[in-house]
């Protein structure tokens, strides 16, 4: 198979210093779907790919947490 494109999105963020980072994906009901990052990352720009193969279309949220920062953003998955 593999002829159709995989549904995925790239999450970009930057860190001012080396920090522990947790990046999780949640569905619209707030249930955790995946943990994409759970560990130390160096300062600078980062890109993490979320592969949504097998997930239904809909609204998802991703949350980035560090010791000094937390951000939640919406991602809409269309098939």
Phi and psi restraints in degrees (range 20) as a CNS / XPLOR table:
assign (resid 1 and name C) (resid 2 and name N)
       (resid 2 and name CA) (resid 2 and name C) 1.0 70.7 20.0 2
assign (resid 2 and name N) (resid 2 and name CA)
       (resid 2 and name C) (resid 3 and name N) 1.0 14.8 20.0 2
assign (resid 2 and name C) (resid 3 and name N)
       (resid 3 and name CA) (resid 3 and name C) 1.0 -80.9 20.0 2
assign (resid 3 and name N) (resid 3 and name CA)
       (resid 3 and name C) (resid 4 and name N) 1.0 -27.6 20.0 2
assign (resid 3 and name C) (resid 4 and name N)
       (resid 4 and name CA) (resid 4 and name C) 1.0 -90.0 20.0 2
assign (resid 4 and name N) (resid 4 and name CA)
       (resid 4 and name C) (resid 5 and name N) 1.0 153.6 20.0 2
assign (resid 4 and name C) (resid 5 and name N)
       (resid 5 and name CA) (resid 5 and name C) 1.0 -68.2 20.0 2
assign (resid 5 and name N) (resid 5 and name CA)
       (resid 5 and name C) (resid 6 and name N) 1.0 141.0 20.0 2
assign (resid 5 and name C) (resid 6 and name N)
       (resid 6 and name CA) (resid 6 and name C) 1.0 -72.6 20.0 2
assign (resid 6 and name N) (resid 6 and name CA)
       (resid 6 and name C) (resid 7 and name N) 1.0 134.0 20.0 2
assign (resid 6 and name C) (resid 7 and name N)
       (resid 7 and name CA) (resid 7 and name C) 1.0 -72.9 20.0 2
assign (resid 7 and name N) (resid 7 and name CA)
       (resid 7 and name C) (resid 8 and name N) 1.0 112.5 20.0 2
assign (resid 7 and name C) (resid 8 and name N)
       (resid 8 and name CA) (resid 8 and name C) 1.0 -149.2 20.0 2
assign (resid 8 and name N) (resid 8 and name CA)
       (resid 8 and name C) (resid 9 and name N) 1.0 159.7 20.0 2
assign (resid 8 and name C) (resid 9 and name N)
       (resid 9 and name CA) (resid 9 and name C) 1.0 -137.4 20.0 2
assign (resid 9 and name N) (resid 9 and name CA)
       (resid 9 and name C) (resid 10 and name N) 1.0 151.9 20.0 2
assign (resid 9 and name C) (resid 10 and name N)
       (resid 10 and name CA) (resid 10 and name C) 1.0 -105.3 20.0 2
assign (resid 10 and name N) (resid 10 and name CA)
       (resid 10 and name C) (resid 11 and name N) 1.0 126.5 20.0 2
assign (resid 10 and name C) (resid 11 and name N)
       (resid 11 and name CA) (resid 11 and name C) 1.0 -101.5 20.0 2
assign (resid 11 and name N) (resid 11 and name CA)
       (resid 11 and name C) (resid 12 and name N) 1.0 123.9 20.0 2
assign (resid 11 and name C) (resid 12 and name N)
       (resid 12 and name CA) (resid 12 and name C) 1.0 -112.1 20.0 2
assign (resid 12 and name N) (resid 12 and name CA)
       (resid 12 and name C) (resid 13 and name N) 1.0 140.6 20.0 2
assign (resid 12 and name C) (resid 13 and name N)
       (resid 13 and name CA) (resid 13 and name C) 1.0 -158.6 20.0 2
assign (resid 13 and name N) (resid 13 and name CA)
       (resid 13 and name C) (resid 14 and name N) 1.0 162.6 20.0 2
assign (resid 13 and name C) (resid 14 and name N)
       (resid 14 and name CA) (resid 14 and name C) 1.0 -128.0 20.0 2
assign (resid 14 and name N) (resid 14 and name CA)
       (resid 14 and name C) (resid 15 and name N) 1.0 151.1 20.0 2
assign (resid 14 and name C) (resid 15 and name N)
       (resid 15 and name CA) (resid 15 and name C) 1.0 -120.2 20.0 2
assign (resid 15 and name N) (resid 15 and name CA)
       (resid 15 and name C) (resid 16 and name N) 1.0 134.8 20.0 2
assign (resid 15 and name C) (resid 16 and name N)
       (resid 16 and name CA) (resid 16 and name C) 1.0 -75.7 20.0 2
assign (resid 16 and name N) (resid 16 and name CA)
       (resid 16 and name C) (resid 17 and name N) 1.0 -19.7 20.0 2
assign (resid 16 and name C) (resid 17 and name N)
       (resid 17 and name CA) (resid 17 and name C) 1.0 -156.1 20.0 2
assign (resid 17 and name N) (resid 17 and name CA)
       (resid 17 and name C) (resid 18 and name N) 1.0 168.1 20.0 2
assign (resid 17 and name C) (resid 18 and name N)
       (resid 18 and name CA) (resid 18 and name C) 1.0 -63.6 20.0 2
assign (resid 18 and name N) (resid 18 and name CA)
       (resid 18 and name C) (resid 19 and name N) 1.0 126.7 20.0 2
assign (resid 18 and name C) (resid 19 and name N)
       (resid 19 and name CA) (resid 19 and name C) 1.0 -146.1 20.0 2
assign (resid 19 and name N) (resid 19 and name CA)
       (resid 19 and name C) (resid 20 and name N) 1.0 161.4 20.0 2
assign (resid 19 and name C) (resid 20 and name N)
       (resid 20 and name CA) (resid 20 and name C) 1.0 -76.2 20.0 2
assign (resid 20 and name N) (resid 20 and name CA)
       (resid 20 and name C) (resid 21 and name N) 1.0 131.0 20.0 2
assign (resid 20 and name C) (resid 21 and name N)
       (resid 21 and name CA) (resid 21 and name C) 1.0 -125.6 20.0 2
assign (resid 21 and name N) (resid 21 and name CA)
       (resid 21 and name C) (resid 22 and name N) 1.0 135.4 20.0 2
assign (resid 21 and name C) (resid 22 and name N)
       (resid 22 and name CA) (resid 22 and name C) 1.0 -122.3 20.0 2
assign (resid 22 and name N) (resid 22 and name CA)
       (resid 22 and name C) (resid 23 and name N) 1.0 124.1 20.0 2
assign (resid 22 and name C) (resid 23 and name N)
       (resid 23 and name CA) (resid 23 and name C) 1.0 -124.8 20.0 2
assign (resid 23 and name N) (resid 23 and name CA)
       (resid 23 and name C) (resid 24 and name N) 1.0 115.0 20.0 2
assign (resid 23 and name C) (resid 24 and name N)
       (resid 24 and name CA) (resid 24 and name C) 1.0 -124.6 20.0 2
assign (resid 24 and name N) (resid 24 and name CA)
       (resid 24 and name C) (resid 25 and name N) 1.0 153.3 20.0 2
assign (resid 24 and name C) (resid 25 and name N)
       (resid 25 and name CA) (resid 25 and name C) 1.0 -110.9 20.0 2
assign (resid 25 and name N) (resid 25 and name CA)
       (resid 25 and name C) (resid 26 and name N) 1.0 135.8 20.0 2
assign (resid 25 and name C) (resid 26 and name N)
       (resid 26 and name CA) (resid 26 and name C) 1.0 -126.2 20.0 2
assign (resid 26 and name N) (resid 26 and name CA)
       (resid 26 and name C) (resid 27 and name N) 1.0 151.4 20.0 2
assign (resid 26 and name C) (resid 27 and name N)
       (resid 27 and name CA) (resid 27 and name C) 1.0 -85.6 20.0 2
assign (resid 27 and name N) (resid 27 and name CA)
       (resid 27 and name C) (resid 28 and name N) 1.0 -179.5 20.0 2
assign (resid 27 and name C) (resid 28 and name N)
       (resid 28 and name CA) (resid 28 and name C) 1.0 -64.8 20.0 2
assign (resid 28 and name N) (resid 28 and name CA)
       (resid 28 and name C) (resid 29 and name N) 1.0 -19.9 20.0 2
assign (resid 28 and name C) (resid 29 and name N)
       (resid 29 and name CA) (resid 29 and name C) 1.0 -88.9 20.0 2
assign (resid 29 and name N) (resid 29 and name CA)
       (resid 29 and name C) (resid 30 and name N) 1.0 -4.2 20.0 2
assign (resid 29 and name C) (resid 30 and name N)
       (resid 30 and name CA) (resid 30 and name C) 1.0 91.9 20.0 2
assign (resid 30 and name N) (resid 30 and name CA)
       (resid 30 and name C) (resid 31 and name N) 1.0 6.1 20.0 2
assign (resid 30 and name C) (resid 31 and name N)
       (resid 31 and name CA) (resid 31 and name C) 1.0 -80.5 20.0 2
assign (resid 31 and name N) (resid 31 and name CA)
       (resid 31 and name C) (resid 32 and name N) 1.0 137.7 20.0 2
assign (resid 31 and name C) (resid 32 and name N)
       (resid 32 and name CA) (resid 32 and name C) 1.0 -70.2 20.0 2
assign (resid 32 and name N) (resid 32 and name CA)
       (resid 32 and name C) (resid 33 and name N) 1.0 130.3 20.0 2
assign (resid 32 and name C) (resid 33 and name N)
       (resid 33 and name CA) (resid 33 and name C) 1.0 -101.2 20.0 2
assign (resid 33 and name N) (resid 33 and name CA)
       (resid 33 and name C) (resid 34 and name N) 1.0 -42.0 20.0 2
assign (resid 33 and name C) (resid 34 and name N)
       (resid 34 and name CA) (resid 34 and name C) 1.0 -159.9 20.0 2
assign (resid 34 and name N) (resid 34 and name CA)
       (resid 34 and name C) (resid 35 and name N) 1.0 152.8 20.0 2
assign (resid 34 and name C) (resid 35 and name N)
       (resid 35 and name CA) (resid 35 and name C) 1.0 -111.1 20.0 2
assign (resid 35 and name N) (resid 35 and name CA)
       (resid 35 and name C) (resid 36 and name N) 1.0 115.4 20.0 2
assign (resid 35 and name C) (resid 36 and name N)
       (resid 36 and name CA) (resid 36 and name C) 1.0 -90.4 20.0 2
assign (resid 36 and name N) (resid 36 and name CA)
       (resid 36 and name C) (resid 37 and name N) 1.0 -33.1 20.0 2
assign (resid 36 and name C) (resid 37 and name N)
       (resid 37 and name CA) (resid 37 and name C) 1.0 -138.4 20.0 2
assign (resid 37 and name N) (resid 37 and name CA)
       (resid 37 and name C) (resid 38 and name N) 1.0 137.2 20.0 2
assign (resid 37 and name C) (resid 38 and name N)
       (resid 38 and name CA) (resid 38 and name C) 1.0 -153.8 20.0 2
assign (resid 38 and name N) (resid 38 and name CA)
       (resid 38 and name C) (resid 39 and name N) 1.0 82.3 20.0 2
assign (resid 38 and name C) (resid 39 and name N)
       (resid 39 and name CA) (resid 39 and name C) 1.0 170.2 20.0 2
assign (resid 39 and name N) (resid 39 and name CA)
       (resid 39 and name C) (resid 40 and name N) 1.0 -177.8 20.0 2
assign (resid 39 and name C) (resid 40 and name N)
       (resid 40 and name CA) (resid 40 and name C) 1.0 -75.9 20.0 2
assign (resid 40 and name N) (resid 40 and name CA)
       (resid 40 and name C) (resid 41 and name N) 1.0 138.7 20.0 2
assign (resid 40 and name C) (resid 41 and name N)
       (resid 41 and name CA) (resid 41 and name C) 1.0 -132.0 20.0 2
assign (resid 41 and name N) (resid 41 and name CA)
       (resid 41 and name C) (resid 42 and name N) 1.0 145.9 20.0 2
assign (resid 41 and name C) (resid 42 and name N)
       (resid 42 and name CA) (resid 42 and name C) 1.0 -73.9 20.0 2
assign (resid 42 and name N) (resid 42 and name CA)
       (resid 42 and name C) (resid 43 and name N) 1.0 161.6 20.0 2
assign (resid 42 and name C) (resid 43 and name N)
       (resid 43 and name CA) (resid 43 and name C) 1.0 -60.7 20.0 2
assign (resid 43 and name N) (resid 43 and name CA)
       (resid 43 and name C) (resid 44 and name N) 1.0 150.6 20.0 2
assign (resid 43 and name C) (resid 44 and name N)
       (resid 44 and name CA) (resid 44 and name C) 1.0 122.8 20.0 2
assign (resid 44 and name N) (resid 44 and name CA)
       (resid 44 and name C) (resid 45 and name N) 1.0 -170.2 20.0 2
assign (resid 44 and name C) (resid 45 and name N)
       (resid 45 and name CA) (resid 45 and name C) 1.0 -83.2 20.0 2
assign (resid 45 and name N) (resid 45 and name CA)
       (resid 45 and name C) (resid 46 and name N) 1.0 140.5 20.0 2
assign (resid 45 and name C) (resid 46 and name N)
       (resid 46 and name CA) (resid 46 and name C) 1.0 -134.2 20.0 2
assign (resid 46 and name N) (resid 46 and name CA)
       (resid 46 and name C) (resid 47 and name N) 1.0 149.5 20.0 2
assign (resid 46 and name C) (resid 47 and name N)
       (resid 47 and name CA) (resid 47 and name C) 1.0 -131.3 20.0 2
assign (resid 47 and name N) (resid 47 and name CA)
       (resid 47 and name C) (resid 48 and name N) 1.0 130.0 20.0 2
assign (resid 47 and name C) (resid 48 and name N)
       (resid 48 and name CA) (resid 48 and name C) 1.0 -126.3 20.0 2
assign (resid 48 and name N) (resid 48 and name CA)
       (resid 48 and name C) (resid 49 and name N) 1.0 130.1 20.0 2
assign (resid 48 and name C) (resid 49 and name N)
       (resid 49 and name CA) (resid 49 and name C) 1.0 -94.0 20.0 2
assign (resid 49 and name N) (resid 49 and name CA)
       (resid 49 and name C) (resid 50 and name N) 1.0 129.9 20.0 2
assign (resid 49 and name C) (resid 50 and name N)
       (resid 50 and name CA) (resid 50 and name C) 1.0 -102.6 20.0 2
assign (resid 50 and name N) (resid 50 and name CA)
       (resid 50 and name C) (resid 51 and name N) 1.0 111.2 20.0 2
assign (resid 50 and name C) (resid 51 and name N)
       (resid 51 and name CA) (resid 51 and name C) 1.0 -89.0 20.0 2
assign (resid 51 and name N) (resid 51 and name CA)
       (resid 51 and name C) (resid 52 and name N) 1.0 113.3 20.0 2
assign (resid 51 and name C) (resid 52 and name N)
       (resid 52 and name CA) (resid 52 and name C) 1.0 -98.3 20.0 2
assign (resid 52 and name N) (resid 52 and name CA)
       (resid 52 and name C) (resid 53 and name N) 1.0 19.5 20.0 2
assign (resid 52 and name C) (resid 53 and name N)
       (resid 53 and name CA) (resid 53 and name C) 1.0 -57.1 20.0 2
assign (resid 53 and name N) (resid 53 and name CA)
       (resid 53 and name C) (resid 54 and name N) 1.0 130.5 20.0 2
assign (resid 53 and name C) (resid 54 and name N)
       (resid 54 and name CA) (resid 54 and name C) 1.0 90.7 20.0 2
assign (resid 54 and name N) (resid 54 and name CA)
       (resid 54 and name C) (resid 55 and name N) 1.0 -7.9 20.0 2
assign (resid 54 and name C) (resid 55 and name N)
       (resid 55 and name CA) (resid 55 and name C) 1.0 -96.5 20.0 2
assign (resid 55 and name N) (resid 55 and name CA)
       (resid 55 and name C) (resid 56 and name N) 1.0 143.3 20.0 2
assign (resid 55 and name C) (resid 56 and name N)
       (resid 56 and name CA) (resid 56 and name C) 1.0 -73.1 20.0 2
assign (resid 56 and name N) (resid 56 and name CA)
       (resid 56 and name C) (resid 57 and name N) 1.0 159.4 20.0 2
assign (resid 56 and name C) (resid 57 and name N)
       (resid 57 and name CA) (resid 57 and name C) 1.0 -60.0 20.0 2
assign (resid 57 and name N) (resid 57 and name CA)
       (resid 57 and name C) (resid 58 and name N) 1.0 152.2 20.0 2
assign (resid 57 and name C) (resid 58 and name N)
       (resid 58 and name CA) (resid 58 and name C) 1.0 151.5 20.0 2
assign (resid 58 and name N) (resid 58 and name CA)
       (resid 58 and name C) (resid 59 and name N) 1.0 -169.6 20.0 2
assign (resid 58 and name C) (resid 59 and name N)
       (resid 59 and name CA) (resid 59 and name C) 1.0 -95.8 20.0 2
assign (resid 59 and name N) (resid 59 and name CA)
       (resid 59 and name C) (resid 60 and name N) 1.0 132.0 20.0 2
assign (resid 59 and name C) (resid 60 and name N)
       (resid 60 and name CA) (resid 60 and name C) 1.0 -128.1 20.0 2
assign (resid 60 and name N) (resid 60 and name CA)
       (resid 60 and name C) (resid 61 and name N) 1.0 161.6 20.0 2
assign (resid 60 and name C) (resid 61 and name N)
       (resid 61 and name CA) (resid 61 and name C) 1.0 -128.2 20.0 2
assign (resid 61 and name N) (resid 61 and name CA)
       (resid 61 and name C) (resid 62 and name N) 1.0 142.6 20.0 2
assign (resid 61 and name C) (resid 62 and name N)
       (resid 62 and name CA) (resid 62 and name C) 1.0 -119.6 20.0 2
assign (resid 62 and name N) (resid 62 and name CA)
       (resid 62 and name C) (resid 63 and name N) 1.0 141.1 20.0 2
assign (resid 62 and name C) (resid 63 and name N)
       (resid 63 and name CA) (resid 63 and name C) 1.0 -123.9 20.0 2
assign (resid 63 and name N) (resid 63 and name CA)
       (resid 63 and name C) (resid 64 and name N) 1.0 126.7 20.0 2
assign (resid 63 and name C) (resid 64 and name N)
       (resid 64 and name CA) (resid 64 and name C) 1.0 -108.0 20.0 2
assign (resid 64 and name N) (resid 64 and name CA)
       (resid 64 and name C) (resid 65 and name N) 1.0 125.8 20.0 2
assign (resid 64 and name C) (resid 65 and name N)
       (resid 65 and name CA) (resid 65 and name C) 1.0 -127.6 20.0 2
assign (resid 65 and name N) (resid 65 and name CA)
       (resid 65 and name C) (resid 66 and name N) 1.0 135.9 20.0 2
assign (resid 65 and name C) (resid 66 and name N)
       (resid 66 and name CA) (resid 66 and name C) 1.0 -130.4 20.0 2
assign (resid 66 and name N) (resid 66 and name CA)
       (resid 66 and name C) (resid 67 and name N) 1.0 -175.9 20.0 2
assign (resid 66 and name C) (resid 67 and name N)
       (resid 67 and name CA) (resid 67 and name C) 1.0 -66.6 20.0 2
assign (resid 67 and name N) (resid 67 and name CA)
       (resid 67 and name C) (resid 68 and name N) 1.0 -22.5 20.0 2
assign (resid 67 and name C) (resid 68 and name N)
       (resid 68 and name CA) (resid 68 and name C) 1.0 -122.1 20.0 2
assign (resid 68 and name N) (resid 68 and name CA)
       (resid 68 and name C) (resid 69 and name N) 1.0 7.2 20.0 2
assign (resid 68 and name C) (resid 69 and name N)
       (resid 69 and name CA) (resid 69 and name C) 1.0 -156.0 20.0 2
assign (resid 69 and name N) (resid 69 and name CA)
       (resid 69 and name C) (resid 70 and name N) 1.0 142.5 20.0 2
assign (resid 69 and name C) (resid 70 and name N)
       (resid 70 and name CA) (resid 70 and name C) 1.0 -145.0 20.0 2
assign (resid 70 and name N) (resid 70 and name CA)
       (resid 70 and name C) (resid 71 and name N) 1.0 132.9 20.0 2
assign (resid 70 and name C) (resid 71 and name N)
       (resid 71 and name CA) (resid 71 and name C) 1.0 -143.7 20.0 2
assign (resid 71 and name N) (resid 71 and name CA)
       (resid 71 and name C) (resid 72 and name N) 1.0 136.5 20.0 2
assign (resid 71 and name C) (resid 72 and name N)
       (resid 72 and name CA) (resid 72 and name C) 1.0 -120.8 20.0 2
assign (resid 72 and name N) (resid 72 and name CA)
       (resid 72 and name C) (resid 73 and name N) 1.0 133.1 20.0 2
assign (resid 72 and name C) (resid 73 and name N)
       (resid 73 and name CA) (resid 73 and name C) 1.0 -131.4 20.0 2
assign (resid 73 and name N) (resid 73 and name CA)
       (resid 73 and name C) (resid 74 and name N) 1.0 156.1 20.0 2
assign (resid 73 and name C) (resid 74 and name N)
       (resid 74 and name CA) (resid 74 and name C) 1.0 -95.1 20.0 2
assign (resid 74 and name N) (resid 74 and name CA)
       (resid 74 and name C) (resid 75 and name N) 1.0 142.1 20.0 2
assign (resid 74 and name C) (resid 75 and name N)
       (resid 75 and name CA) (resid 75 and name C) 1.0 -132.1 20.0 2
assign (resid 75 and name N) (resid 75 and name CA)
       (resid 75 and name C) (resid 76 and name N) 1.0 129.0 20.0 2
assign (resid 75 and name C) (resid 76 and name N)
       (resid 76 and name CA) (resid 76 and name C) 1.0 -101.8 20.0 2
assign (resid 76 and name N) (resid 76 and name CA)
       (resid 76 and name C) (resid 77 and name N) 1.0 124.5 20.0 2
assign (resid 76 and name C) (resid 77 and name N)
       (resid 77 and name CA) (resid 77 and name C) 1.0 -101.3 20.0 2
assign (resid 77 and name N) (resid 77 and name CA)
       (resid 77 and name C) (resid 78 and name N) 1.0 117.9 20.0 2
assign (resid 77 and name C) (resid 78 and name N)
       (resid 78 and name CA) (resid 78 and name C) 1.0 -113.8 20.0 2
assign (resid 78 and name N) (resid 78 and name CA)
       (resid 78 and name C) (resid 79 and name N) 1.0 137.1 20.0 2
